[in-house]
Amino acid sequence: MERFIEHSESCHEKEASSYFVKITDPVAKKALWEGFIEKGSSKVRVVAADYFTHDSTIRFEKTRTEASINLATWIESLRIYSLTATALPVLATIAFVSSFGATIDWLTAITAFIGAVTLQLSVNLLNDVEDHLRLIDFPGGPGGAGVIQKGLLTAKQIHKLGIIAFVVGAGLGLPALLKNPIEIFMIGLIAVLGTYGYSSGVGFKYKALGDLVVFLLCGPLLTAGASFAATGVLSAEVLWLGAFFGFAAVGILHVNNMQDIELDSSRSAKTLASLLGFGLSRWFLVSIYLVAILCLFIATFEHPQFSWATAALLPSVLLAAGLIKKIFKASGCQSPHLQGARVKAAQLHLVAGSLVTVYFFVSKALGV
């Protein structure tokens, strides 16, 4: 009990399963990072269950779950379902440039594709760690993969995997770098800084710059990199295509941030949504989707195929209308009308992005 009593002024046991620790206490920082509190010679496995802002106290709950190396748990931590945010823009770019006869370096293109999705895995993992340490995500909440909050893996373990994914993802860009040293170096440098700095490092996400970073990393920067890797050249249409995907990805992030305005503000995390307020954020979301469609229309002036690509989006209009209707019914970030809005925003990106991507692949196959 010595270690536990040593921190008795800031850490006391209210009941057998709960521990209350001041956020400034080293015990709290270690518990958040490693997932345990020391009691004498033993270690009690805990998860952060709540945070009381009035006295800056974290409530930790004892968990019977042991930190696991189970493969299924590690896969769950990756949030693989979110990888369409990077996979679709790359696939659409390759499909588009190949549809008008460009020669594809498939080895470099595939390597770049894997590298892009691996970097997103790194963002997912490091973001979950940082949101956990900042007391933004708690058990039962909608944020992240939830494996830290369930006590299945610790923040320390997730962070290690995130760094590994970061190094591997960056390394997979080497073939493209050797092929186009100047262009890929510039794109890669921004991508690496944005990937690591999104939640870790600089923490762009918490400084109201997350929307900009997501737009670049899941939009024009990504499609430009894919085009250089696959063909060694870049066209204006590829950038407009990237802008379309970038704005669609920002839509997902913005809907999430709209629902988290109060929580983020209480944790001193600035987002564009929290700066705009809920009312203006609704109109900003509308503008995001309108500008996304406008990007494809503009690309039509460069390449006629984009007129049909834009038409291919029509089935996704119903999804967009449903999401906007849901958002405008809500009076605030805690409104029950927002239930499922995060999922609808992700579905809209998936459906719209898939329709455009499939169109380019079909037009290539049919020689249109």
N, C-alpha and C positions, 0 to 999 in steps of 0.2 A: 504493500500500500504506500510505500515511501514516495514513489514518483507521483502518485495520484494526490497525496496529501500536500506535497510540495506546492501544488497549484490549487490548493483548496479555496483560495480567495477568488479565483476566477473560474474554477472548474469544480463543480460540486455535483454529487449524485443525488438526484431528486427521487428517483425510483430505480429499480433494478435494471431497467432497459434504457434509461435516458441520462445524458450527461450535458450539462450546460457550461459552455466555455466562452470566455470573452474572445472576440475576434483578434485582439492584439496579443493574446497569449500564444507562445510558441507551441503549446499543446494543440491549439486549434489548427495552426498551419500544418503541423505534422499529420494531424488526423485527416485533414483535407487531402493532403498529398499521398500519404501512405495507407490511409484507411484503417487506422487503429489508434487506440489510446492505451498508454501503458499504465497498468495497475500493479505496482510492485514488480515482481519478476514475470508477470504474465502480460499478454497483449489482448485487448478487447477489440474485436472487429466492429467498426462503427461506420455509419453513413450520416452525412449531414441531412437532417430532416426539416429544419426550419431556421429562420434567422429573425431575431427581434431587434428592429432598428432603434427602439427607444433606449435600449441599454447595450447595443452592439454585442449581443450574445447569440451564439450558434447553439442550437439543440442537436446533439448527436444521438442517434439511436443505435443500440446494440443490434447487430445482425448476426444471424446464425449462418449466413451464406459465407462460404470461404472463397477468397480470390481464386479464380479458376484459370486453367490453361486449356479449357475445353475449346475445341476448334469452332464449334457453333457459336460460342460466346464471342470469340475474336471476330468472327464474320459479322455478327450482329453489331459489333462496335464500329464497323466500317461504314454502315449506312449505304450499302451498295445500291439501294433503290434510288438514291439521289444522283447517281453517276450520269444520268441522262443529260444533266446540265452541261457536261463537257463532251460526252460521247456524241450526242446529236449534232452539235455544231461542226465537229470534226468530220463526221460521216457526211453531213450535208455538203460541206466544202469539197470533199473528195469526189462526191457524186456530181456536183456541179462542174468542177473543172474537167472531169473526165467526160462529161456529157457533150462538150464541144471539141473533143478530140485531143485534149492535152495528154502528154505522155506522163504516166504515173510511176514514180519510183516507189513500188509497193513496200519494199523492206523499210525504207526510211519513213514512209507514211504510217505503216503499222506500228513501228517503234515509237513514233511521235504520238500516235493515238493512245498507246498503252501508257506512255509517259504522262500525258495530259490527265487521264483518269486516275493515275497513281498520285499525282499532285493534288487532285481533288480529295482523294482519300486522306492525304496528309492534312488538308484544310479541315475536313470533317473531324478527324481525331484531335488535332490541336485545339480546335474550336470547342469541342466538348470538354476538354481539360480546363480551358480558360473560363468558360461559362460556369463550370463547377467551382473553381477557385474563387470566382467573383460572386458566388452564391446566387447565381441567376437560375440555375437548374436544380430542382429538388425532386424527390421521388414522386411519381405520379404526374409530373408536369409534361408538357408537350415538347420540350426542347431536347435536342440531341438524341443519341442512341439509347440512353438510359442505363447503360451497363454499370457506370460508376455509381449512380444513384441506387441501383439494386444491390450494390456490393459485390457484383460479379467480377469486376476488375477495378484496380485502383487508378487514380489519376496518374501516378508515376508510371504504371504499366502502359496506359494509353498514350502517354507522352512519348515513351520510348518507341512505340510502334509508329507514332506520327512522324518522328524524326527519321526513322528508317524509310518510311514511305516518301518523305520529302527528298532524301538523298537518292533513292532509287528513281523517283520520278524525274529529278533533275538530270541524273545520269543517262536516262533513256533519251534525252534530247541531244546527246552527243553526235549521233549519226547525222541529224539535221544540221547541227552546228558545223560539222566538217564539210557539209555540202554547200551551205550558205553562211559562212563565218560571220559576216558583218550583220546581216539582217536577223539571223537567229540569235546572235549574241544579244542584240538590243531587245528583241522580244523576250528571250529567255531571262534576261536580267530583270525586266519588269515583272515577269511571271513569277520568278523565284522570290523577289522582294514582296510582291503582293500575296503570294501563297503563305509565306512565313509570317508576314506582318499583318495579315488579316485580323487574327485574334491574338497571336503571340507577338513578341517584339514590340513594334510600334503600336499595335492594337488599333488598326484602322477602323475596325468594326465598332469600337467604343468611342470613336471620335467623329462620328457622323460621316465617315468616308467609306463605309461598307458598301453602299449602293454603287459608288464609283468603281471600287475595286472589283465587285462582282460583275459589273457591266463590262469592264475591260477583260477580266480573266475568263468569263464565260461568253464573251462576245467578239468584237473585232480583233483583239489581240490573239485570241485562240484560233479564229478562222485564218488570220494572216499567217500564223505559225504553221497551221496545217497546210496551207497553200504552198508556202515556201518549202516545207518538208516533202510534199508530194510532187511538186512540179518545178520548184526553184524560181517561180515567178509569183507576182501578186497583181490582182486586178481590182479595180474599184468595186466591182460587183461583189467580190468576196468580203470586202469591208462592210458593205451595206447588208449583206447576209449576216455577218457577224453582229452588226448593230441590232438587227432584228432579234437574234438569239440573246444578245446581251440585255436588251430591254425586257424580254420575256423572263429572263432569270431574275432581274431586279424586281419584277412583279412578285415573285415568290418571296424574296427577302422582305419586300416592303409590307406585304400582308402579314408576315410573321412579326415584323417590328411594330406594326399598327396595334396588334393584339398585346404587345409587350410594353407599350408606352409607359404605363405606371410602374411596372417591375423594373424596367431599364432605368427609369429616372431615379428610383429608390436606391439603385446600385451605382449611381453616378456614371452610367453608360449612356453616352449620347448617340442617338441614331437620327437619321433624317426625319423619320416619323415623329420622334419625340420633339424635335425642333419645330416641325410644322404644326404639330397638334393633330388630333384625330380628324377634325373637320377638313382641314386643308390636305391632309394625307389621303383622304378619299378621292379628291380631285386629282391629286398627283398620280394616284394609281390609274385613273382613267386616262390621263395624259401619257403614261408609260405605254399602255397598250395601243393607243392611237398612233403614237410615234413609231412603235414597232412595225405596225402595218405600213406606215408612211415610208419606212426604210425600204421595204420591198417594192413599193410603187416607184420610188426614186431609182432603184436598181433597174427597173423596166426600161428606162431611157438608155441604159448601158447595154442591156441584153434583153431581148424580147421574151426569153424563157421565164423571166420573173413575173410577167403578167399572169401566166398560167400557174406559177408557184403561189402567187397571191390568191388566185381563185381557189386553189387547193385548200386554203385556210377556212373556207366558208363553213364547213362542219364544226369548226371550233368556235364560231361566233356565239352559238348557244351557250357554250361553257363560259365564255367571257361575259355574256349578258347575265347569266345566273350569278356569277361571282360579284359583278358590280351591283346587282340588285341586292344581294345579301349585305354587301358593305354599306350601301346607302340606307338600308333599313336599320342599321345599328346606330345607336345614339352615342356610343362610346366604346372604348376598348374592352370593357367587361360585358358588353351586350351579348345575350344568348343568340342573337341573330348571326354572330360571327362564328358560331360553332361549325366546324368543317371548312372554314374559309381557307386555312392553310393548305388543306388537301386539294381543294378546288383550284387554287393557284398553281400547285404542282401539276395537277392533271392538265390544266390549260397549256402549260409549257410543254408537257409531254406530247399531248395530242397535236398542237399546232406545229411543234418542231418535227414530229414524226411525219405529218402530212407533207411538209415541205421537203423533208429528206427523201421520203418515198417517191415523191413526184420526180425529183432529179434522177433517182435510180431508174425509175420506169422510163423516163424520157431517154436516158442513155441506152436502156435495153431495146427500146423501140426505134431508136435512131431519130427521134423527133427533134 
